[in-house]
Amino acid sequence: MLTSGFVLTLAGGYLALLFVLAFVTDRMAARGRAGLISSPIVYTLSLTVYCTSWTFFGAVGSAARNGPEFATIYLGPTLVFVGAWFLLRKLVRISKTHRITSIADFISSRYGKSTRIAAIVALIAVASTTPYIALQLKAVATSLDTLTIGRSVLTAEAQGLFDDTAFWVAASMAAFVIIFGTRNIGADEHHPGVVAAIAFESLVKLAAFIAVGLFVVLGLKATGAEYAGPLWLDPMLRETPPFQASDPARWTAMLFLSAAAIVCLPRQFQVTIVEVTDERHLKTASWLFPLYMLLMSLFTVPIAVAGLGLVGDGANPDLFVLTVPMSVGEEWLALAAFIGGFSSATSMVIVACIALSIMISNHIVMPLLLRSPWLRLHEMSDLTGLLLAVRRLSIVLILSLGFIYYRVSAHSDALAAIGLISFVGAAQFLPAMVGGVYWRGGTERGATAGLIAGFVVWTYTLLLPSIVRVGGAATGLLTEGPFGLGFLRPEALFHLDRWDPLVHALFWTLTANVVAYVAVSLVSTLKPLEQLQGSLFVDAFRRRPFADASRAWSGDTAVEDLMALARRIIGRDHAYRAFRDYARSMGRDVRELVADAALISFVERQLAGSIGAASARVLVLRIAGGETISLDEVITILDETQQAIEYGRQLEQKSAELEATAEQLRRANTQLKQIDTMKDDFLNRVSHELRTPMTSIRSFAEVLLEEEGLTQEDRERFVGIIHQESLRLTRLLDEILDLNRMDAGDLDLRLVRLDPATTLHESVAAMAGFAHQRGVTLEDAVPAKLPEVIADADRLKQVLINLIHNAIKFNDAREPEVRVSAEVSGREVVLSVSDNGPGVPAADQTVLFRKLPRRGGEREGSGLGLAICRQIVEAHRGRIELRPGVGKGARFEVVLPQATTKNEASSLPAAVASAGS
Amino acid sequence: MRGRRLTEVAFLLPWIGAFLLTPPFVVILQAWSELSGLPLFIVYVFTCWMALIVAGGVVYSRLDRLDGVDRPPERRLGRRDSD
């Protein structure tokens, strides 16, 4: 049996080794030779602080109790890391850009640098980490007792405070953290010494666990009568829990929980996000860290099975890693296992204490001190000492809390249960964090509400029952509910009965959390700074780093003030170096620096690195006294609004365009319908027009065929009528063909420059005979000469003759008169034919020039003449109009444009073609 | 183009993993384990786990190489200086 003194000396020596390692690394880093430390391998190894003594000892315990579900604790992080390129890279990018120092700082930064939310996160973190630290102390103490006394007496019961091993463990850990975790207040929270120590410890625990595992797999033989192979493959043990199925609901819940924990646990956030020196390290960590976890759990099942076979069911399965080698007399192997567990515990406690002390000092203590009107801290010359003192006190406080929890809860035996309580507590950060980097709409109020709701439900459904069970008092609360209200039982809330308490709590806490976060975010409004930070976080990859942060201030600030402020927070040397480097990067001397927006924002970032964004802002605000929101911020917000407006405007325009198109289509459709009706009408009338001469031809032909006693004179008369009617038919068909041709654009115009007066005279002359025959006075009032127009002489004459013909034919006045005249109006020539006839009835005026035969077939002609006239005139780019004539007569006007330039003639045919189509 | 494919694969990996390591697959494999009397479930979990690690290793090392090619010239210059 190893003596207690020997083991304690060994543990002390191990801690001393860590001290030396951390010290040397810090020295090297200070001299700028931190090459090894900033390698991706060391980064990955430092992540393994996730594997605490809880997993070192507890995984085997979990396998022995609940079967394969121990693997979920590692599988969740594996999934997150295999997808590191997305969530984790974004978190790292954001944290580097905004100089994030802790998870509280991250959430506070995202929600408008709110001090309130940072304090809440810090409190939740402390509350959920305390049981976990207690767990580590307990693991170290019990493993030490097992190793030295051979049984796990509960030292807390048996001995006084100073005889309690855990007390000395806690004290030495506090010393280590205080020395290496708070040696300096850096511009960012990097602790190279600590990282090196953690990386070293990760190798120690892996080696120890694998050593025990290999021993179990290769060295332990079964001693049964019929089976003598490896113990862990003994068929007798095939029915033990490690080979059994586990509850699928609990399996899934734990997978989710561990995935959440790897980003939400304060210590994991510290090593994964804050301590990382290069974003590209994630690429290595994405597979190397899962590989480490795989190796770490490869032998869990064999050890658990061997433990159950060798040590027996009665023993504490959480200690199988120790008791299995001990039971076969391998004391040195057991010692190695103890060192492995001890190193898992120390690394966890160290990192958790650093992370929590940063949060407590930056987000709880300093804001309170800075705001206190009595202390007047902001006028103090040097705050570094105060800051360090606060941190050291916080570390003592955290370890004291953990120690007290350990003393109180020493009865509780399952390590894993306590660890899971902690995990669920940390998972409460998930909605605010992940929501914050993917959803712009999350507000500070929403996040606060979600965190508080989740935390309250967590306390009620998980923490309270665990305390009640440990204390042994008021157990009625669990079975009957508070005040006998059954639906409020902490582990069966709203009668969600017979669920595993962990799954139950996870469901209710996250439901309350997410619902509160989303609902309150939706009803509360975003403050400008929240909106800005929200868009910076969500669009982390779309912006150049640091380009966002230069802020314009209205206050006017001296460089000396800023320098003094920086000296007070980060120390004289650090401040000087930071300013010198900044000046160098701007290509200037320190003395030439101007307190412009960029410098102020630089100082704010430096301060944020040591006291958190919210406090840094408070301090810089005091000095710079500027506005809380800068020009750039306003511009960013405006940009976004502008984009939204622009998008809205485009949509509006699109819909307006669509509407216009629809309107056009509607109009086109109406027109088409009209044309269709007109066409039907036209066909109707034309067939009617054709019918009349056809009927008359047929009936006269019948008379000629059938009537025997017709005189020669009658026959000639009838044949004459048939001839005339067939002429009329031919004319009618010609006209229809003509009209159709013109419609199809086939009108062949021979355009020349001509004087329309000549054409008018000729037309009048041509119709003089007809007028005389009808007894109509035809007056030619056309001037001898008119401005030239571009026209086809024959076609123009056709139009004029048609008009004159109509005017003569339909004139039933007692002294019929037709007057042909012409005049110049502006750049147009107006040729008119007026009469004193009956005029055009109002009903006909609108359809006069349409392609419709006149109503009432008693008049001669097809009625298509005017339509043809219109087509011809329009092909000349002119127009034909009907105006009231003298008395009640009509007056037709043909308006033609004057020919201006010589080449106009050539441009017309194109116009004709388009007019015709 | 190749880079885009790679990032798409990298994005898919965790989801494939989650699909394989949650019910119904978990339930199916546990039932098989029980029926056969062999620890099939444990073997399945570790196989998936290892496959995820290997796939992650391949994808991320390729991404890294691609990143090296895409790196801005001044950085490459800097590396040559330090040689």
Contacts between the chains, C-beta under 8 A, distances in Angstrom:
chain1	res1	chain2	res2	distance
A	68	B	41	5.9
A	68	B	42	5.7
A	68	B	45	6.4
A	71	B	42	8.0
A	71	B	45	5.4
A	71	B	46	7.9
A	71	B	49	7.6
A	74	B	49	8.0
A	75	B	17	7.9
A	75	B	21	5.7
A	75	B	45	7.4
A	75	B	49	6.6
A	78	B	17	7.0
A	78	B	49	6.3
A	78	B	52	6.1
A	78	B	53	7.5
A	79	B	14	4.5
A	79	B	17	4.8
A	79	B	18	5.6
A	79	B	21	7.5
A	79	B	52	7.6
A	80	B	14	6.9
A	81	B	56	7.5
A	82	B	13	4.7
A	82	B	14	5.0
A	82	B	17	6.1
A	82	B	52	5.2
A	82	B	53	7.7
A	82	B	55	7.5
A	82	B	56	4.4
A	83	B	10	7.1
A	83	B	11	6.9
A	83	B	13	6.1
A	83	B	14	3.3
A	83	B	15	7.8
A	84	B	60	7.9
A	85	B	7	6.7
A	85	B	10	4.6
A	85	B	11	7.2
A	85	B	60	7.4
A	85	B	63	7.1
A	86	B	10	7.7
A	86	B	11	6.1
A	238	B	37	6.8
A	242	B	39	8.0
A	242	B	42	7.8
A	243	B	33	7.4
A	243	B	39	5.0
A	243	B	42	7.4
A	245	B	30	3.8
A	245	B	31	7.8
A	245	B	33	6.7
A	245	B	34	6.2
A	245	B	41	7.0
A	246	B	30	7.5
A	248	B	23	4.4
A	248	B	26	5.6
A	248	B	27	5.3
A	248	B	30	7.7
A	251	B	22	7.6
A	251	B	23	7.5
A	251	B	26	5.7
A	252	B	22	5.2
A	252	B	23	6.3
A	252	B	26	7.7
A	255	B	18	7.7
A	255	B	21	6.5
A	255	B	22	6.5
A	280	B	64	6.9
A	280	B	67	7.0
A	283	B	60	4.3
A	283	B	61	7.4
A	283	B	63	6.1
A	283	B	64	5.0
A	284	B	60	7.4
A	286	B	56	5.2
A	286	B	60	5.0
A	287	B	53	5.2
A	287	B	54	7.8
A	287	B	56	3.9
A	287	B	57	3.9
A	287	B	60	6.0
A	290	B	49	7.2
A	290	B	52	6.7
A	290	B	53	4.9
A	290	B	56	6.8
A	291	B	53	5.1
A	294	B	46	7.2
A	294	B	49	5.5
A	294	B	50	6.6
A	294	B	53	6.4
A	298	B	46	7.6
A	301	B	39	7.5
A	301	B	42	5.9
